[in-house]
Structures are given as structure tokens and as C-alpha cells.
């Protein structure tokens, strides 16, 4: 039977979110599930929130000391016995027919390594349908299609929004075990992306389905509130691990796309670090000067072709031409505020 192991990491999540998440999994129309809760060192108040659900015989509980979501997911994979694996974040929830929609595709494609579906985005309490995908189901087993999927990891283009997130996907457990795939426990950001990049590179057959099966909660916040003083180091750590991954055997490397990667990463650093009002301006300026001399930023700034960039990155690339960090910072902040305002008006 096609048993699905649903892995849900839990760490100090509010009751209202956890209740909705677990109820959406337990009440799936497809019943052949193994539900693995991985408590990543939560406090007692959080433990009480999931204890009432443990009466369901399909639920298994793993309790570990706080080691992060990557270790939690890796331990969930070790515990899983289902032929298929699904990851769900504890503040999100599934459509009730999510698993049925996956199983329907499996019945026609038993040799598939992964199925990629779409999420709904819950923004300001509104359910938004993600529509920048292919408009029909698609088998991805040709290099040109795989290249398009992987190119999204290097920049913000492509049809596959949320391609690097572990959720809204169904994984072949044997494929994970055979290829010794794990989430990178060294990283605090981007660990999902590295896992999926390796998975997509090695997969022989992937299926995209034009169905929204997952509900992803996203909270609006001002740009400045998203800034993280540790972001520079965390991003550089990710870059180092990504480059290591690209040097592994059988991993697909898109050299032309990699030229855009540094520009995209630099734009994300501005969004999360260089426009911060909580970090001393002199420190930001000094770190900016150091950063643009490092890889992959240095090569990208010199080798990328303007015509190959998305509209967003073209604007950012133009802004970077100003020599003054003060002007670059101010212009980027203005650009982001305009984009943020437009997004809030999307119905």
C-alpha cells in the first residue's frame, strides 16, 4: 500500500496554529498515513498543545533537544516507514484532499521520484492562489525542463515559485535513502534549498501537478523588521555550502545562471541586512565594501549580462552602479517600499 509518512517538526508553536495543522493532517480523506511529530525541544506549554492528539494510533512522537528544523526533519526521515514522505510546517495546514491528489498521480506514475504541487498563500488572513506555474500537469524528465527548475535556485526567475520549500511535495522514501539525502544541519537559512537542489539534480522523473494542496501562512512585516544582524554570516555560510554542493558528483551546475546568483544574493542581503536601522551605519558600510569583493558577488558584478536579469534585478543592478553606499542604500529602500506597497494591494 502507498503509505505516506507525514513529518511535522514542532517548536514552541501557538495552539491555534498547531490545532489547525494537525487536524488538517488527521482528517485527510486519504487515511493510510503515518504522522511523525518531531518535538525540537519545545517548552512544556507547547507539549500540552499536541498531547491530546497522541491518541490517534497513526501518530508517532520523537522528542529531541533543540537542534533545529534540519535535524528534526532528518530524524523524521529515519523514523518513517511509509513508501512516501511529506513535510508539513506546524504553522501551516493541508487541504483535506491533499494526499488523495498525490496518490492519484502515483497510481499512474509509480516510478516517480518526487511530485511537486502548489500552495495557497495565506496573507493578511486572505487565501491567495499561486498562479505563476505551468497551467497543467507536467512530467519533468528532460534536461531542458530540469534546467528550468534548477535555474530558479540561482535567481528570482522561473515558473516554479516555492520550488525550494520542502512542503507541497511528495517524496519517494527509497530515493531519499538510496541517495543518502539529508537536510544540512550546519545552516540556519537555505537548508531547504540545498536539499531540493540535490534532489532535483539526481531525480530521474519528477511530476509537477497544477493543484494547490498546501496552505502556507505568511505574515506581513515592514522591511526593517525583516532585518537580521546575523544575516550576512548566515548568507555567506549558505553560499559556501551551495558551492560545495555544486562540486559534488552528479550535481547539475548551470554556469550561466550562477553568474546571476551573486546579484540575487546581494539583493537579498540588502533586504535583510544592509538597510537595517538597528546596526551602526559605519559597520554596514564597511561590511558592504568587504562583501562585494568576495565570491560569488565579485564575479557576478563583473560577468553578469544585464539582458539576462529579471526586471527586479536589473533595477537593483543599476542601483549598484552608484559608488556611494548611502545612495545605494536609500534607493534600494525606496524600491522595496514601492514593491511592498504594491503587494499589499493585491487582492
Secondary structure by P-SEA (a helix, b strand, c coil): cbbbbbbbbbccccaaaaaaaaaaaaaccccbbbbbbbbccccaaaaaacccccccccbbbbbbccccaaaaaaaaaaaccccbbbbbccccccccaaaaaaaaaaaaccccccccbbbbbbcccbbbbbccccccccccccaaaaaaaaaaaaccccccccccccccbbbcaaaaaaaccccccccccaaaaaaaaaaaaaccbbbbbccccbbbbbbbbccccccccaaaaaaaaaaaaaaaaaacccccccaaaaaaaaaaaaaaaaacccccccccaaaaaaaaaaaaaccaaaaaacccccccccaaaaaaaaaaccccaaaaaaaaaaaaaaaaaaaaacc
